[in-house]
Amino acid sequence: MGGWSRLSAKVGMGGIAWQILCPLVALIIVSNILVISIVMRQLDAQLLTVGQNKLDQISELQAVKFTSNIEELVNDVRIVSRTAPVQAIINASIYSDGEIQDGLSVKAWRAQLAKIFFEILNFKSRYDQIRLVLADGSEWLRVDRYGRDNTIRIVPADELQNKGSTSYFQAAIKTKAGSVALSNIELNREFGDITLPLNPMIRASMPLYTDGGQLFGVLIFNQSFLEGFAELRDLAGEDTNVLLGNSGGEYILHNDANKNFQFEYGRSANIVDDFPVANAILSEKADSYRAGISGVGAEEKIYSIRAINYGPDLEKDRLIVAATHHLSDVLQVRESLLKKIYLLVFLIVVIAIVLAIVISRRIAKPIKRMRDVLKDKGLNTDSNALPLSARGEVGDLARVFDKFITELSHRQNILREEVHERKGAQAALEDNNDKLIALNQEMEQFAYIVSHDLQEPLRTVASFVDLLVQHNIEQQDEQVKVFHGFIDDAIRRMRELVTGLLDFSRLGAESQSEKVDCQALVEAVCSDLRTQIEGVQAEIHYVDLPCLTGRRTELRVLFQNLISNGIKFSRKDVSPVVHISAVRQGCEWVFCVRDNGIGISDAHFDKVFSIFQRLNNRDDYEGTGIGLAHCKKIVQMHRGRIWLESCLGEGSAFYFSLRDSENE
């Protein structure tokens, strides 16, 4: 850790040098890891293929070796069956000592045949015994290797046995003339007991017939597989295991002796247990044998499995040979190569680090010097202190910094002047704001005083007019009464205008924003207007109106004025229908209040929102002309806008937007 810290300090942790070094080293390491992984993957695949090909060749050679031994065994049986002693004995009366061909007795022919058997065993060590068994199953002549010290001997007559009940004898007498029957590979037995040491054996049996077609006996060769198994192992080599299974998959050759010939003892040790894919070969028909199956099995072992057909019965005369090799042995080349690659990568990384340090320090040195100068002097940095004459990007950067400092100094001076000007403007703005606040207060007071002071003269005029009328009531004619009605009507309208003006000036004066449920608010407005609604059988439709933050009293006035207008300005003989809806658009809600009334000409769209503006005759529709002016002011208080769409005789649609200050 101490060395790493010193290296970091030397290179400049967090600086340009370090930023060059880290990605470069990371790139080298990652790229080499990727290349190594790709190369190793391909190498593993090639080594695995080579190993499997080698096992395929070994298993194929073993199959060839085994079948050639069997073919040689079958040929030897056929050759011996055609020898003169065998032919003479078959056609002689072996139950007498009479003379037969060439003047030789049966005994003499028997001696010659025994000599042939003896020489064959002497010449071919894999043959264990040769016998001539008569048709009744009794051994007539037998030569084997069971003499003293395993020497070859002609078995005495008192040791000859009857083999009539054995499977290989029964199979032989059912074989057609000239054919050789092969037994299963099994352990040798004498008098029904397995001999020790264990001796795996195959028997080639050929039936012998007289010239008249009568069965004479069976010629039997016993071939031991002790030598054959050793040859198969030698052929595979020390690093390869050879396994053999019979036609049922039971092991007859395994490196674990406890698995060999377990079927002879009523137990099972099957090749399928170790190699499930072997079941595909065991289950195949005789005419569809595979060339072989190879792959990687349990315990990281590669294997090659194939079938060996060694006899005329392709279903029975079959062996399963498996050659296995441990994967680590196959991949030893890879381990050696990996060590060399790792060493090379380490050297490349070290060289890259050294080069990166040298190059990055060379690049970073003038930049670091420029940084220190700028840090110490800031905008007061002298151009001579910057590496303006440096080559490449460093010099370009220094010149850009010099230009930037000059420009920044100029802009800083301009900014100082602008700040001074803005401070003056800010002071003037604050002064104007104070004046505006005072003016608003004066305007509110003026509106209140005007409305209040105007009320008093009106009451005085109304009182004196009433006194005047009552005083001269006997002298009044119809014209005086009409004039008195005009005066009362004017006084009433004047009071309404003054009251409307006062209400207009007081909108929003003392109200505060709060959460308003527009659905509930419209429902309350409709409840207040129930008498008016029921009087003209009007229909008010509204659903799913939103909740928003606003001034509750002003919003109530807004909806009440628009709904009242929709009811008031209705067509004759048409029941008023008002629809209220709202949609969200960005940070505001856009409401629509649509009616089926008399409509408004587009020439009056701007006029309707002005205070005290009326579009209809006062006798037809009552009102002061200030309702829509209230609506416009309320909407503007909520930082929205109001507009309308209308067509004469078809109705009007008033749109207004309300900003939801809580969600803005």
Protein Blocks (a to p, Z undefined) as FASTA:
>chain_A
ZZmmmmmmmnoghiaklmmmmmmmmmmmmmmmmmmmmmmmmmmmmmmmmmmmmmmmmmmm
mmmmmmmmmmmmmmmmmmmmmpmklmmmmmpcfkbccdcehhiafklmmmmmmmmmmmmm
mmmmmbmbdcdddfkopafbdcdfkbghhiacdddfklpccfklpmklmmmmmpcehiac
ddddddddeehiacdddddddddddddddfkopafbdcdddddfklmmmmmmmmnopkbc
cddddfkopafbdfblklgoklmnopacdfklmmmmlmmmmmpcfklccfbdcdddehhi
acddddddfbfblmlmccdddddddfklmmmmmmmmmmmmmmmmmmmmmmmmmmmmmmmm
mmmmmmmmmmmmmmmnmmmlcfklpcfkbghjllmmmmmmmmmmmmmmmmmmmmmmmmmm
mmmmmmmmmmmmmmmmmmmmmmmmmmmmmmmmmmmmmmmmmmmmmmmmmmmmmmpcfklm
mmmmmmmmmmmmmmmmmmmmmmmmmgoklgccddddfklmmmmmmmmmmmmmmmnopacd
dehiacddddfklmmmmmmmmmmmmmmmpcehiacddddddddehjaccdddddfbebpa
fklmmmmmpghiafbdfklpgcehlmmmmmmmmmmmnopacdddddehiapcdddddddf
klZZ
